[in-house]
């Protein structure tokens, strides 16, 4: 993967996020990684991703404890992938009992 000069998602990258399953990576306070799929991950705008934290498990705790995040979407047949690195913010619980999380894009790699 190569770090891109921009921190803004292109239209093509936004479409890629919309059509592929995203995986979110965090680390705990001891540096142990945690990776899991986030089916609700969406592009909010060119500088932000958002998803609903439903399980309130490892990733949720790691983000609350200040972990940086990485989000990867990939297409195996075409060997295409996009990785976003950023800072996540957990918002107040919604009416369904889920926590909206917003990720501010700080780096994009392809």
N, C-alpha and C positions, 0 to 999 in steps of 0.2 A: 504494500500500500504506500501511496505517496501523499504527503501532506499538501493540501491545496493552499493557495494564497488567500482565498476568500473564507469568511465565516458566514456567508449567506448561501443557503441552499438554492441551487438553480431549479428551474421548472422541471427539468429532467430528473434531478435528484428527488424533488418532492413527489413526482409521479412514481419513482422507484419505491419510495417509502410507502406510498398508498397501495402498491400492488404486491408487496412482499412482507413476510413476517419479520418483525423486529426482535432482536435479542438485546437485553439490557445487562450490562456488566457493572458491578460495584465491588468495593472491597470493604471488609470489616475492620474494626479498630486494630486487629493484629496483622492486617495486610492479606488476609485470606480472600481470594476472589469468589464471587458468586455471579453466576450467569443464568438468565432465564428468559423465556419468550414473553413478550408483551403484546398480545393480540390487539389491544386497544390503542397502541401507539399510533399517533397521527402527527402530521405536520400542522402546527398552529399557524405559522407564517415562516418567512425565509430565515428567521433567526431563532425559532423555537420549535421544539417538539413537545407533545403532551400525551399523557396516558392516564388511565384510571388505575390506581393501586387498590386491587381487590383483596389480595391475600394478606397484606400487612405482615409479611414475613421478612426474610433476610434482606432483600433489596430495600424495603421500606425502612427497616431499622438502620441499614448502612447509610441511606440518604439522610435520614434524620440526624445521624452522627457525623455528617459532613463529607461523606464519600463523593469524589468525582464520579462521573458515570461515562460509560461508552455505550453507544447504541450501534448495532451493526445490522444491516439488511444485505442479503446476498442472493444471487441467482446462480445456482450451480451449473446449469447447462451453458450459460454464456460467460462464466467466470467473472461476473460483474459484482462489485460490492461497494457499499458506501459505509463509512464509519464516521460517527459524530462523537466528539468528546465534549463534555460540558459540565455545567453545574445544575443540579436539580433542586427544585423548591417544592415542598409538599404544602398543599393548600388545605383549608378546612374541609372536613367531611361533607360530602354532598347528601342529597335527600335519600340516596340509595345506601348510604353507609360506606361509600367508597371515597378515597382521597385522590382528587386530581393532582397530578404532578406535572410541573412545567420544567423543561430542560432548556437552558440557554446554550446555544451553539457557540463553542469557543474554538473548535478545530474541526475541519472536515478532511477526511482521507479517502482516496480512491485507489 
